[in-house]
Amino acid sequence: MNICKFKDLSKPLFEKWVEYNYDNCEHKSEINCIINKKKLITNFTSVINEMFIDALNYYDNLDVILFINSNKKKIFNFYLNNLKNDITIYGIRDLTVSHKQLQGIIYQIFYERIKMKTIDDINDIIKNLIKQEKDKYHISILVFKNNKHNIEQKLINNFIYYYPTNFIEKSVMASVLLQNKSLEFLSKIDINNILTKFKKSKIYFLKYRKYLYENINIKYHHKFMLFSSICLYLLGIRDMNDLDLYISGLNSDIENKILDFVKNSETGKYYEFIDISIKGTQYWKPYWNIWLTEWARLCGTQSFNNILVDSNYHFYWMGIKIISPECDIKRRIHRNRPRAYGDLIIIKKEKLYKFDIPTPEFSKKDYKIIANLTSNELNEHLNNGWQYKDKIEIYKETAIDKYKFISTIVWWLKKMYKFEVTANDVKDMLHIKDIDDNKLNNNVFTDEYREFRQKMYKIKQSINNY
């Protein structure tokens, strides 16, 4: 589909908001105000960025160009003198990025063209483009309607630029340069670890990305979001165990296509590392109907659909939508599990995000949905210590072994991060009281270790068979 008028820019975003019942009056007012002015957009707020990303994925004739060491004034003057009959410009954004951020940008936008195995390969591309490494770089992004003219001949001798040649490159470039969370994330990643250290995670991610771009129309990619340990991998701190994928709002044709693919014994096995969640199918955990709302509220919003739709709660890597690390941290704190605490300790140690790690709660609540139980099962649970939470769920609270909890954190930090600490170190870091120091080192986490080894065996097999 082609864009015709300025007001068409907001159509894909508004359609998405309606579909997911997203009701942010401030954001809607901001978009309507911009559209009604019908002027060149130079103030790129998070919601304006989101409008452009959706529009670029929706309209075939809407394009984007990256200019390096330039600015919007120079680009606009060049447009007036050389390109006015060739294109219609809708927005120009100026940015200042660090060398680390530029490395992440270059890797993503050149991925389809140039093979980059190490950080040195990325730096070589930067040197070829800019000639001299700097601490800061000035870049500009031009969004425009292409009136079927080849404008590159006019750009070659005047600018250092990057012009996407296909829909994948356009999608990737828009998602990294027109999304504030994506740019912010680039200042925190360890791209060398992403490229060289975690082979398994890299294979998982690229296999999923390849499937999405080859099988699902780009217009529907906003319905797919990765979460959980993908964030830790992209921060460059550890491998993922699997790839967690949340999908919402598919039409029946696409949903059936994915379900057929997942159930297929041949192709599905190739992607068995993906833990997929689709509401209304067998690939949905019933407790998620309640937990996702709770998770969203921990993140400061009312619905998990808002996390999927609102760019303040997710970012993109290589064109793929991923829940924000801030939301992932909220989840790990709430889970109150030793492995999650180990991950949180490392995130704090590396000074990647500012947050407080609470002292663990040494009791846990298991929940069951009443509607999933027969009357006999419900009575049996109630007779065995389960209680009503509300009209929807029952729960049972049990004590957690403090010593085993601490020992598991010690093991996890050594196993996954090669970070050796003592049980007393963990006790002090998490401000755990009422502990007998003599008992700390006498705990064996055999059940936890056995479960982990079984899972890792399957993962290693899938890698070896790839």
Phi, psi and omega in degrees: 000145181252146175277139181247314185237160180304319182296340180292344180303324186273349186303308181299322180292314180296322177297320179294317180298318179297316182301322185256014178054038179278120188232078176248101185299324180296316179293318179297318179297320180296316179296313181299321179297316180295315182295319182292332179289329180055041179241160177305130182271123178235348178259102187262090173280174182299322182283329174293318176304315181297321178299316181292320179300311180297320180293320180294327177282341186265320186257129182291327185263009174265123187236171180215143178229141173259128174247135180250138183058047177219187177206166188294329179295314179296318181294319181294318178297321178295321177299313181299323185271339189228336190238002188301329181271352184260326184222163172242116186271141181246332182199145174227126180242129174261138178222151169244123182235153177281171177297320179298317178295319180296324176302314179295322178295311182298316180302316184289314186282337179262002185302321182286346186251322189231135178280121181238114182260333183223172178296331179295325178297321179292316180297327178296320178295317179298317180296322179293328180281316192248342177077329184221129180286139181229169174280325181228148180229140176260123180231158179224148180237125179251125176250129188206159172268124180272122180270040177063038176241145175272108185262355186296326179299330179279341182269329192309313185270004185239340186216155162268117189214166173226126183239114180301143182253354179207175186292331179292312179298321179295317180297315181297313183297318179297318186288338179264325185264344180243029180219113187297323179295324179295316179294319178298320181297326182296338179280352184247343188285160169247090188293333178293321176294320179301320184279324193240338191264321188248077185300315183301313182296321179298318179296314179304309184297314184291327176294317177296314180301316180299316179298315184297313183289331183273340188239340183241127179305137183304332181294343182252004184294336181293347180277352184250132179215128174275153178209177177077227193290354171303325179296319181292322177297313184288338171285349176081027184250335174195164176291155169268153176276326175204186181241113182270126186233126176252131180231134182216140171083025179284146169284166189298324181296312181290320179299315179296324179297316180291318180296320176298321180293316182294320183282340182296126186294334182273297182291323180299323179296327180295335182244028185290351177284350180272123174264100190263143178230115178230117182298140178086005179236177177292346180264053180214130178274121185306323183292346179295335179303329178262316186297321183296323176294319178297317179299315180302318181291328173298330181272355176097018177224171190266339186219146178292335174299328177296324177294323178290326189261323186273123185292352175286349186243007177208168176220180180233144171228119181056036177086359184258130181283135183221138178300148184292148177302328178299318177292323179295321178297317178302319180294317182294322177296315183293329183296329176058043179244150184299320179297318179299320178295322176300316178298318180297321178299318180291319178301319177292317181301320181278358178057043182275322179218149178266121177195161178261133174268115181286158172295134182301151172267126185265046169209152180228153178244125173261139184241149172224142178277126185300321183297339180272358183250145171285167180297324178293318179296318180299314180297322179296318178296317181295327178285346182248031170096359177281149181230158176286129169275315178199201180282353184256323188229157165242160181215161174222132182257130179228155181282149176251136179290113182300319186290319178294321179302311181294317181297323179294322176298316179302314180296317182296318180297321179287317184293312188267333187238356184054036180249107187265122176226164176266166177298325178295324176301313181296317179303318181288318181299324185260006176055046181271127183249179178056048180241137174272107184303330181291336182269348188300319186267008182257014183258134179249132183256055187298317181297315180297315182294317181298316179299317180294317181296322178296318179293317181295328178298316179295319180296316180298321178299316181295326178291315181296331181275353184284000000 
